[in-house]
Amino acid sequence: MTPKISLLTAAWLVLKKDWQIEWRTRARLTALIFFSGATLLLFSFAMGPDVTSLRAHAHGYLWLGLLFASVLSLGESFRIESENQALTGLVLTPVEPRAIFIGKVLGNASMLFALSLVLLPITIGLYDVDLTRVPHLLLLVLFLGTLGISAPGTVYSAISANARARDVMLPLLLFPVLVPLLLAAASATKLTFQPDPQDQLGSWLKLLIAFDLIYLSVGFLVFPKIAEED
């Protein structure tokens, strides 16, 4: 009888597999960079040459660019597993299904976090924002926000993986759930770009952490059932 692999070990193997696949092609990250960069550029064109207005709304445009790019990234997350019943093969191995969820969430979050780092110089060039005030807190906000997008995104990606209209189904399911998280992430990002006289950033960070814990907990509980149905 094959011994069952521990949860963390199995999650690491799933994450390592996704990293290796992405490193070999780098097609997904390249496409995400061009897509999200073009999105930020279109937002800047729509706002016009008013630098003050651009700077005031830069936080929102950054997260909208990440949100739209996340649909492309998450949609590809289970593409390989959905081909030739590979997800079924993963479930049948001596691996806890929740380990697949953890590995996929970390893989998607690392992809979106790397994308956010690439978008920061573009945001400086297009919207004239100052990222030097509290850069460590900005990185924390980006990490928490991208993790929060990835947790429910991984669940809905698994649900819609075998659907005929998965490219339409995924954003319809995901966007309503992410509204409170995006509000907190955008508000926290704004306070890293601009002065925070009322010291509200800490409250938004706590709210982001709370949303992350909720999304991760729910996904951790329901993913085994979703994997079995797939």
Buried (B, 14 or more C-beta within 10 A) or exposed (E): EEEEBEBEEBBBBBBEBBBEEBEEEEEBBEBBBEBBBEBBBEBBEEBEEEEEEBBBBBBBBBBBBBBBBBBBBBBBBBEBBBEEEEBEEBBEEEBBBBBBBBBBBBBBBBBBBBBBEEBBEBBBEBBEBEBEBBEEBBBBBBBBBBBBBBBBBBBBBBBBBEEEEBEEBBBEBBBEBBEBBBBBBBBBBBBBBBEBEEEEBEBBBEBBBBBBEBBBEBBBEBBBEBBEEB
